[in-house]
Amino acid sequence: MTQTYTITAFSENHIGLLSRITIIFTRRHVNIHSLTVSQSAIKGISKFTIVVVETKEKVEKVVKQIDKLVEVLKAFYHPNEEIIYQEIALYKVPTEALLASDTLEKTIRKYNARILEVMPEYTIIEKTGHCEETQELFDELTKYGVKQFTRSGRVAVTKLSEELLSNYLKEIDEKQLEHSANR
């Protein structure tokens, strides 16, 4: 049974790593729904956040392949119930729609969005939420003539108290200390 999984991979910033990671998905015929790369909580370590809709077995195989890449410190996967996640969406609408009546402003408030910038020709609106929420606002704003729309990839953290990579690195350090003590 397929479901949505968020895969996180941690690495140092290496040229070409994104390409090698995406090749793993291509070879296994797994479609990437969203991909975001950012700094992690650990200085000098990047975090790849990849969203897929797939079977658990296929996701496990993909994560094992990602883990085998030399530049990857560790990769993990989580179903939606194990993480907290959001996306951000930006909408550009004509300012005349905002000035013509208060219905656009009411729509913005109804969806807990906010106005970022008002220019004579356009107004920029921001909405943070799940994909369905940002899409719902887009559908609502189309009556005002959306000039541009973009949505980020998912950003996510686990519901665990610590970053999984931190725990993994602590385990490695403890094993190395134990190994050194046994020599």
N, C-alpha and C positions, 0 to 999 in steps of 0.2 A: 504494500500500500504506500503510495507516495504522500509526502507531507513536506512542509516547508522546514528547511534546516538552515541555520546560520553557521558557516564555517569560518573560523578565525585561524590565521596563520601568522606567526611572529617571526621576524627576521631582521637582520641588519639591512640597511639600504644598499642593495646591489643592482647594478644595471642588468636588465634582461630577465630579472626574476619574475616579473609579472607575466612576461611572455611564456616562460617555462611553466608557470602555474596554470595559465589558461590552456596550454597544450594538453595538460592532464585532463581537463574537463572535455576538451574536444575529442581526445582519443576514446574517452568513455561515453561519448554522446550525451553529456550532461550540459543542459543549458544554464547559463548564469543569468539570474534575474536581476541581480544588483551586485555591484562591486565597489567598495570604498577602501582606500588606503590612507592611513593616517599614522601619526605618532602614537605610541602606546604609553602606558604609565611608566615604563622603564626607559630612561634616557638612551637614545641611540638605537632603539628597537622600533621597527615599524609594525603596524597591525593591519593585515588584510582582512576585511570583513566581506564575505561572499555569501549571497543568498541563492539557494537552489530549491527546487521542488522535485524531490526524488525519493526513492526507497531508501530505507536505513542502510541496507546492505551495500548499495551503490555509493552512498555517502561515505560509509566506512572505508571502502576501497579507495575512493578519491583522497580522503584524508591521509591514509597510509602512504599513498603515492606522493602527496605534498610533503609529508614528514620525511621522506627519503631524500628530498632535495637538500644538497649540502648547505645552502644558504639559509634554510628554514630551521629555526631553533625548535619549534614545536607547532603542531596544528591540532585544533580541536573542532568538534561539531556539537551543535545544540538544537533541539526543537524549540519552537517559539515559547513554550511555557517555561523554559529554563533561563530566558533572557529578558531584558528590558531593552526595547529598541524604538527608534524614531527615524523619521525622514524629514527633510525640509523641502518645501516647495515654494517657488516664486512665481508670481503671476503679474503680467503687465496688462493693464486695462486702460482704456481711454479715460482721461480725467473728466471729460464732459459727462460720463456716466455717473461719476461720483458727485458732481455739482448739480446734475439735473434733478435729482430727488434724493431722499434719504434711504432708499431701498438697498442700494449697494452697501452703504455703511452698515445697515442692519444685517445684511448678509455676512459681512466681514465679522461683525460681533457674534452673530449666531454660531459661526464656525470657529470662534476663538482665534481668528487670524489677526494680523496687525498690518497697518500701513507703514511701509518703510520710507517711501519717498513720494512726494507729489510734485510733478512738473506740469507745465502748461499742457503738454501733449499726452502725458501718460501718468499713471499711478502704479507704484509697485506694492504688491501685497505679499506678505509672508505667512505661511502656515506650517506649523510643525505637528507631526502626528504620524499615524500609520498610513500606508499607501492608500488604503480605502478611503480614509478621511481626506487626504489631499486630493484624491481623484473626485470625491463627492463635491468638494468646493470648486474644483475646475469645472465640473459639469454645471454647477450653479452659476458660475461666472461667465459661461459661454453666452448667456443672454445679453451680457454687457459688451461682448466683443473682445475676447482675450487676444491680445496682440502677440504675446509670448508666454510660454509656460515651460518650466523646468523643475524636475524633482531630483533630489540627491539620491544616492544609494543609502542603504541602511547603515546606521551607526548603532552599536549594541554593546551592552555590558552584561555579564552573567549575574544571576541573582545570588551567587556565592559571595561570601564576605571579602575574598581576596581574588586578585587576578590569577587565573590558572597558570600562566607562565611563571609568575613569581613562585608559586608552590612547586612547580616542576623544576625550576632552577635551584630551589632550596634542597629538594630531594637529590639532585645531581651533586651538589656541594657536599651533602651529608655522606653520600656513597663514596665520594672521592676522599673525604677525610677518614672514613672507616677503612677504605682500601689502603690508604697511606699508613694508618695506625697498625694494620695487620702485617705490614712488611717487615 
